[in-house]
Amino acid sequence: CIPKEYGGLGFSCAAHSAVLEKITTRSVVVCTYVMVPNSLGPAELLVHYGTTAQKDKYLNRLATGQDIPCFGLTEPQAGSDAGAIESEGILFKDEKGELKIKLNWNKRWITLAGIATLIGLAFKLKDPNNLLGTGKIDIGITCGLVAANLKGIDLSRRHDPLGLPFHNCPMTGKDVIVNAETCIIGGLKGAGQGWKMLIESLGAGRGISLPSQASSASKMAARVTSNHSIIRNQFGTSIKNFEGIQEALARITARTYYIDSLRQFVLDALNQNKKPAVVTAIAKYHATESGRDNMIDAMSILGGAGISLGPRNLLGIGYMGFPICITVEGANILTRTLMIFGQGALRSHPFAFKEINAIKNNKVKDFDNAIFGHFYHFVSNCCRLIILNLSR
């Protein structure tokens, strides 16, 4: 959240989560409008990486709502694989000798893009004339800020996110010219640092916003279904007496406690300014999957009252919105494979991560120590397997 000195409320992660939980019980759509500007986007990136001039210029306007932000990351060919983005910015000097960037991008599924006044943009920065003095043409993924009213930007189209009425839009930019120092988050020193910024800042979405929505929706489902099961009578008795209903209510209750415990565990880490990328990915995956399971059970209990939309249907919109939670901030099916199993297994292995670090830093001695340790670890486990199997 934006600090008080820049006009924000300075909420802790726990307070941020509590606000989102309350709003979710009233409107999933409104929660999205609150969630996105306080998740991965211009404000979050500026607070952690922006220059003093950038913070002074934008943070107060974002805190008061004078600027509405969006963040352009995903593309037609780069969804969960954010590293595959094709948007690019080329450095050049104009006739006055000022360092500029010519941006071209084609983004998809960008929430709030249609009403945004300030665009956060992830793009690959290129320096063909070595204007930064690095000797490299491909500088790497960079995060920048672009005013939405610049020439060449098209925000006119809309997506339809499963019928939920929040702004989710494609956006394109054709030969958009911006000042390099003011555009790049962190100034010229932030050039090529976008991937680090994105991974560290994704914790706000994965660790706060989506688990909070899942927790709130699950609590709502538990309350609605338990009350409904008491007052709804079928076959001459309250449906709470049927074992099938009792089993579903028990599953909802257990998952809800589990989701809320997971939410609070992650919030504790984030409140200590830790940025556990794998842990927040795990939290997002399990919270949204369990939340969806709760909604499925809840809809089964509500029956016709759950599938007929209207002011008395408290869960229908939430049920329709859960596939969006499953998909955003990295689709769960790929998050499970790459973040949880991939990075999780790599970091928990006693030698694999050391080997990769040694290769990355070109340290032959460290690699030799790690690879021989890995070999010993493998042989030792094989021997233990044989001995324990024979001695059962």
C-alpha positions as CSV (number, residue, x, y, z in Angstrom):
1,C,0.0,0.0,0.0
2,I,1.1,3.6,-0.5
3,P,2.8,5.1,2.5
4,K,1.2,8.0,4.5
5,E,3.9,10.5,3.4
6,Y,2.7,10.1,-0.2
7,G,-1.0,10.4,0.7
8,G,-1.8,6.8,1.2
9,L,-3.1,5.0,4.2
10,G,0.1,3.0,4.9
11,F,-1.9,-0.2,5.7
12,S,0.0,-3.3,6.7
13,C,-0.5,-6.4,4.5
14,A,-2.9,-7.7,7.1
15,A,-5.0,-4.6,7.0
16,H,-5.0,-4.6,3.2
17,S,-6.2,-8.2,3.3
18,A,-9.0,-7.4,5.7
19,V,-10.3,-4.6,3.5
20,L,-10.4,-6.9,0.5
21,E,-12.1,-9.7,2.4
22,K,-14.9,-7.3,3.5
23,I,-15.4,-5.9,0.0
24,T,-15.5,-9.4,-1.6
25,T,-18.6,-10.3,0.5
26,R,-20.5,-7.4,-1.1
27,S,-19.1,-7.4,-4.6
28,V,-16.5,-9.4,-6.4
29,V,-16.4,-6.7,-9.1
30,V,-15.8,-3.8,-6.8
31,C,-13.1,-5.9,-5.0
32,T,-11.3,-6.2,-8.4
33,Y,-11.2,-2.5,-8.8
34,V,-9.7,-2.1,-5.3
35,M,-7.4,-5.2,-5.6
36,V,-5.7,-4.4,-8.9
37,P,-4.3,-0.9,-8.1
38,N,-3.0,-2.3,-4.8
39,S,-1.4,-5.4,-6.3
40,L,1.2,-5.7,-9.0
41,G,1.2,-2.3,-10.7
42,P,2.6,1.2,-10.8
43,A,2.1,2.0,-7.1
44,E,3.6,-1.2,-5.8
45,L,6.6,-0.9,-8.1
46,L,7.1,2.8,-7.4
47,V,7.1,2.3,-3.6
48,H,9.8,-0.3,-3.8
49,Y,11.9,0.8,-6.9
50,G,10.9,4.2,-8.0
51,T,13.2,7.3,-8.0
52,T,12.3,10.1,-5.6
53,A,11.1,12.2,-8.5
54,Q,8.8,9.4,-9.7
55,K,7.4,8.8,-6.2
56,D,6.7,12.5,-5.8
57,K,5.0,12.8,-9.1
58,Y,2.8,9.7,-9.1
59,L,2.2,8.2,-5.7
60,N,0.0,11.0,-4.3
61,R,-2.1,11.1,-7.5
62,L,-2.5,7.3,-7.3
63,A,-3.5,7.4,-3.6
64,T,-6.2,10.1,-4.2
65,G,-7.5,8.5,-7.4
66,Q,-6.4,11.3,-9.7
67,D,-4.6,8.6,-11.7
68,I,-6.1,5.2,-12.4
69,P,-3.4,2.6,-13.0
70,C,-3.2,-0.6,-14.9
71,F,-0.3,-2.9,-15.6
72,G,0.5,-4.5,-19.0
73,L,2.3,-7.8,-18.7
74,T,0.4,-10.6,-20.5
75,E,0.3,-10.9,-24.2
76,P,-1.3,-13.2,-26.8
77,Q,1.8,-15.5,-26.7
78,A,3.0,-14.7,-23.2
79,G,0.5,-15.6,-20.4
80,S,2.0,-17.5,-17.5
81,D,5.3,-17.4,-19.3
82,A,6.0,-13.7,-18.6
83,G,9.6,-14.0,-19.9
84,A,8.3,-14.6,-23.4
85,I,6.9,-11.1,-23.8
86,E,7.5,-9.6,-27.3
87,S,6.8,-5.9,-26.4
88,E,9.9,-3.9,-26.9
89,G,11.5,-0.5,-26.3
90,I,14.4,0.8,-28.4
91,L,16.7,3.5,-27.0
92,F,17.6,6.5,-29.2
93,K,18.5,10.1,-28.9
94,D,16.2,12.8,-30.3
95,E,17.2,15.9,-32.1
96,K,17.8,17.7,-28.8
97,G,20.1,14.9,-27.6
98,E,17.7,13.6,-25.0
99,L,17.6,9.9,-24.4
100,K,14.2,8.5,-25.4
101,I,12.5,5.1,-25.9
102,K,10.3,4.1,-28.8
103,L,7.8,1.6,-27.4
104,N,5.7,-1.0,-29.3
105,W,3.4,-3.4,-27.5
106,N,0.4,-5.7,-27.9
107,K,-1.1,-6.7,-24.5
108,R,-4.1,-8.8,-23.6
109,W,-6.3,-9.3,-20.5
110,I,-5.2,-6.1,-18.8
111,T,-7.6,-5.2,-15.9
112,L,-8.6,-1.5,-15.7
113,A,-6.8,-0.7,-19.0
114,G,-10.0,0.8,-20.5
115,I,-10.2,3.5,-17.8
116,A,-6.5,3.8,-16.9
117,T,-4.7,7.1,-17.0
118,L,-1.3,5.6,-16.1
119,I,0.0,2.5,-17.7
120,G,2.6,0.3,-16.1
121,L,4.4,-1.6,-18.8
122,A,6.7,-4.6,-19.0
123,F,8.8,-4.7,-22.1
124,K,12.2,-5.8,-23.4
125,L,14.6,-2.9,-23.7
126,K,17.1,-2.8,-26.5
127,D,20.1,-0.5,-26.9
128,P,21.4,-0.9,-30.5
129,N,23.6,2.2,-30.2
130,N,25.1,1.4,-26.8
131,L,23.7,4.6,-25.3
132,L,23.7,3.1,-21.8
133,G,27.4,2.1,-22.2
134,T,26.8,-1.5,-21.2
135,G,28.0,-3.0,-24.5
136,K,24.8,-5.0,-24.8
137,I,22.0,-4.7,-27.3
138,D,19.4,-6.6,-25.3
139,I,19.2,-5.0,-21.9
140,G,16.5,-7.2,-20.7
141,I,12.9,-7.0,-19.3
142,T,12.2,-3.5,-18.0
143,C,9.3,-2.0,-16.2
144,G,8.1,1.5,-17.2
145,L,5.4,4.1,-16.7
146,V,3.5,5.5,-19.7
147,A,0.8,8.1,-19.7
148,A,-2.4,6.6,-21.3
149,N,-3.1,9.6,-23.5
150,L,0.1,9.5,-25.5
151,K,-0.1,9.3,-29.3
152,G,-0.1,5.7,-30.6
153,I,-1.9,4.1,-27.6
154,D,-5.2,2.2,-28.2
155,L,-7.4,1.3,-25.2
156,S,-10.7,1.3,-27.0
157,R,-11.5,-2.5,-27.0
158,R,-12.9,-4.7,-24.3
159,H,-12.8,-8.3,-23.2
160,D,-15.8,-10.0,-21.5
161,P,-14.5,-11.8,-18.4
162,L,-17.2,-14.4,-18.0
163,G,-19.9,-11.7,-17.9
164,L,-18.5,-10.0,-14.8
165,P,-18.7,-6.2,-15.5
166,F,-15.2,-5.0,-14.7
167,H,-12.8,-3.4,-17.2
168,N,-10.5,-6.1,-18.7
169,C,-9.1,-5.0,-22.0
170,P,-6.5,-5.5,-24.7
171,M,-4.2,-2.6,-25.3
172,T,-1.7,-1.7,-28.0
173,G,1.0,0.9,-28.4
174,K,2.5,1.8,-31.8
175,D,5.7,3.9,-31.9
176,V,5.0,5.5,-28.5
177,I,7.8,7.9,-27.6
178,V,8.7,8.5,-24.0
179,N,11.6,10.0,-22.0
180,A,13.9,7.1,-20.8
181,E,14.8,8.5,-17.4
182,T,11.2,9.3,-16.4
183,C,9.6,6.2,-18.0
184,I,11.8,3.5,-16.6
185,I,10.9,2.6,-13.0
186,G,14.0,3.4,-11.0
187,G,15.4,5.6,-13.7
188,L,18.2,4.4,-16.0
189,K,19.5,2.3,-13.2
190,G,16.3,0.3,-13.4
191,A,16.9,-0.7,-17.0
192,G,16.9,-4.5,-17.4
193,Q,15.8,-5.0,-13.8
194,G,12.2,-5.7,-14.6
195,W,12.2,-9.4,-14.1
196,K,13.4,-9.0,-10.5
197,M,10.8,-6.3,-9.9
198,L,8.0,-8.5,-11.2
199,I,8.9,-11.6,-9.3
200,E,9.3,-9.7,-6.0
201,S,6.1,-7.7,-6.5
202,L,3.9,-10.6,-7.5
203,G,3.8,-11.5,-3.8
204,A,1.1,-8.8,-3.3
205,G,-1.2,-10.5,-5.8
206,R,-0.4,-14.1,-5.0
207,G,0.0,-13.6,-1.3
208,I,-2.6,-11.0,-0.4
209,S,-5.3,-10.3,-3.0
210,L,-6.2,-13.8,-4.3
211,P,-6.0,-15.7,-1.0
212,S,-8.0,-12.9,0.6
213,Q,-10.7,-13.2,-2.0
214,A,-10.7,-17.0,-1.6
215,S,-10.9,-16.8,2.2
216,S,-13.7,-14.3,2.1
217,A,-15.7,-16.2,-0.5
218,S,-15.3,-19.4,1.5
219,K,-16.5,-17.7,4.7
220,M,-19.4,-16.3,2.9
221,A,-20.2,-19.8,1.4
222,A,-20.0,-21.4,4.8
223,R,-22.4,-18.8,6.3
224,V,-24.9,-18.9,3.5
225,T,-25.0,-22.7,3.1
226,S,-25.2,-23.4,6.8
227,N,-28.2,-21.0,7.2
228,H,-29.8,-22.3,4.0
229,S,-29.5,-25.9,5.2
230,I,-31.4,-25.1,8.4
231,I,-34.4,-23.2,6.8
232,R,-34.7,-25.3,3.7
233,N,-37.1,-28.3,4.1
234,Q,-37.4,-31.2,1.7
235,F,-39.2,-34.5,2.2
236,G,-40.7,-33.2,5.4
237,T,-37.4,-32.3,7.2
238,S,-34.7,-29.7,7.2
239,I,-32.0,-30.6,4.6
240,K,-29.3,-30.2,7.4
241,N,-30.4,-33.7,8.5
242,F,-29.2,-35.4,5.2
243,E,-25.8,-36.9,5.4
244,G,-24.8,-35.7,2.0
245,I,-25.5,-32.1,3.0
246,Q,-23.6,-32.6,6.3
247,E,-20.6,-33.9,4.4
248,A,-20.5,-31.0,2.0
249,L,-20.9,-28.5,5.0
250,A,-18.0,-30.3,6.7
251,R,-15.8,-30.0,3.7
252,I,-16.6,-26.3,3.3
253,T,-15.8,-25.6,7.0
254,A,-12.5,-27.5,6.9
255,R,-11.3,-25.9,3.7
256,T,-12.3,-22.4,5.0
257,Y,-10.2,-22.8,8.2
258,Y,-7.4,-24.1,6.0
259,I,-7.5,-21.2,3.5
260,D,-7.7,-18.6,6.3
261,S,-4.8,-20.2,8.2
262,L,-2.7,-20.2,4.9
263,R,-3.7,-16.5,4.3
264,Q,-2.5,-15.4,7.8
265,F,0.7,-17.4,7.5
266,V,1.7,-15.7,4.3
267,L,0.6,-12.3,5.6
268,D,3.0,-12.7,8.5
269,A,5.9,-13.2,6.1
270,L,4.9,-10.2,3.9
271,N,4.4,-8.0,7.0
272,Q,8.1,-8.6,7.8
273,N,9.0,-7.3,4.3
274,K,9.9,-10.8,3.1
275,K,9.2,-11.7,-0.5
276,P,8.8,-15.5,-0.6
277,A,8.0,-16.0,-4.3
278,V,7.5,-19.8,-4.1
279,V,5.5,-19.6,-0.9
280,T,3.1,-17.0,-2.3
281,A,2.7,-19.1,-5.4
282,I,1.8,-22.1,-3.2
283,A,-0.7,-19.9,-1.3
284,K,-2.3,-18.6,-4.4
285,Y,-2.7,-22.1,-5.9
286,H,-4.1,-23.8,-2.9
287,A,-6.3,-20.9,-1.7
288,T,-8.0,-20.5,-5.1
289,E,-8.3,-24.2,-5.8
290,S,-9.8,-24.9,-2.4
291,G,-12.0,-21.8,-2.7
292,R,-13.4,-23.1,-6.0
293,D,-14.1,-26.5,-4.4
294,N,-16.0,-24.7,-1.6
295,M,-18.1,-22.8,-4.2
296,I,-18.9,-26.1,-6.0
297,D,-20.1,-27.7,-2.8
298,A,-22.0,-24.5,-1.8
299,M,-23.8,-24.5,-5.2
300,S,-24.7,-28.1,-4.7
301,I,-26.4,-27.3,-1.4
302,L,-28.2,-24.3,-2.7
303,G,-29.6,-26.0,-5.7
304,G,-32.0,-23.8,-7.7
305,A,-31.4,-20.9,-5.3
306,G,-27.7,-20.9,-6.4
307,I,-28.2,-20.9,-10.2
308,S,-30.8,-18.2,-10.5
309,L,-29.1,-14.9,-10.5
310,G,-30.7,-12.0,-8.6
311,P,-30.4,-9.9,-5.4
312,R,-31.1,-12.9,-3.2
313,N,-28.5,-15.1,-4.8
314,L,-25.4,-14.4,-2.6
315,L,-23.0,-16.9,-4.3
316,G,-23.8,-17.0,-8.0
317,I,-21.5,-14.2,-9.1
318,G,-18.7,-15.5,-6.9
319,Y,-19.0,-18.9,-8.4
320,M,-18.8,-17.4,-11.9
321,G,-15.7,-15.4,-10.9
322,F,-13.6,-18.2,-9.5
323,P,-12.2,-19.4,-12.8
324,I,-10.7,-15.9,-13.1
325,C,-9.0,-16.2,-9.8
326,I,-7.6,-19.6,-10.9
327,T,-6.2,-18.0,-14.0
328,V,-4.8,-14.6,-13.1
329,E,-1.3,-14.1,-11.6
330,G,-0.1,-17.3,-13.4
331,A,-2.6,-20.0,-14.3
332,N,-2.8,-22.6,-11.5
333,I,-2.1,-25.6,-13.7
334,L,1.3,-24.1,-14.7
335,T,2.0,-22.5,-11.4
336,R,1.8,-25.9,-9.8
337,T,4.2,-27.4,-12.4
338,L,6.8,-24.6,-12.6
339,M,6.7,-22.7,-9.3
340,I,5.7,-25.3,-6.7
341,F,7.3,-28.4,-8.1
342,G,10.0,-26.8,-10.2
343,Q,11.4,-24.0,-8.0
344,G,10.1,-25.6,-4.8
345,A,11.9,-28.9,-5.5
346,L,15.0,-27.1,-6.8
347,R,15.4,-25.0,-3.6
348,S,14.6,-27.8,-1.2
349,H,17.2,-30.1,-2.8
350,P,20.5,-30.1,-0.8
351,F,22.7,-29.8,-3.9
352,A,20.7,-28.9,-7.1
353,F,20.4,-25.2,-6.3
354,K,24.1,-25.0,-5.4
355,E,25.0,-26.6,-8.7
356,I,23.0,-24.1,-10.7
357,N,24.4,-21.1,-8.8
358,A,28.0,-22.4,-9.4
359,I,27.3,-22.7,-13.1
360,K,25.8,-19.2,-13.2
361,N,28.7,-17.6,-11.4
362,N,31.3,-19.7,-13.2
363,K,32.8,-21.2,-10.0
364,V,34.3,-24.5,-10.9
365,K,35.4,-25.5,-7.4
366,D,31.9,-24.8,-5.9
367,F,30.4,-26.9,-8.8
368,D,32.8,-29.8,-8.1
369,N,31.9,-29.8,-4.4
370,A,28.1,-29.7,-5.2
371,I,28.2,-32.4,-7.9
372,F,30.3,-34.8,-5.8
373,G,28.0,-34.2,-2.9
374,H,25.0,-34.8,-5.2
375,F,26.6,-38.1,-6.3
376,Y,27.3,-39.2,-2.7
377,H,23.7,-38.2,-1.8
378,F,22.3,-40.3,-4.6
379,V,24.4,-43.4,-3.8
380,S,23.7,-43.1,-0.1
381,N,19.9,-43.0,-0.8
382,C,20.1,-46.0,-3.1
383,C,22.0,-48.0,-0.3
384,R,19.5,-46.9,2.3
385,L,16.6,-48.0,0.0
386,I,18.1,-51.5,-0.5
387,I,19.0,-52.0,3.2
388,L,15.6,-50.7,4.5
389,N,13.8,-52.8,2.0
390,L,15.6,-56.0,3.0
391,S,15.3,-55.3,6.7
392,R,11.5,-54.6,6.8
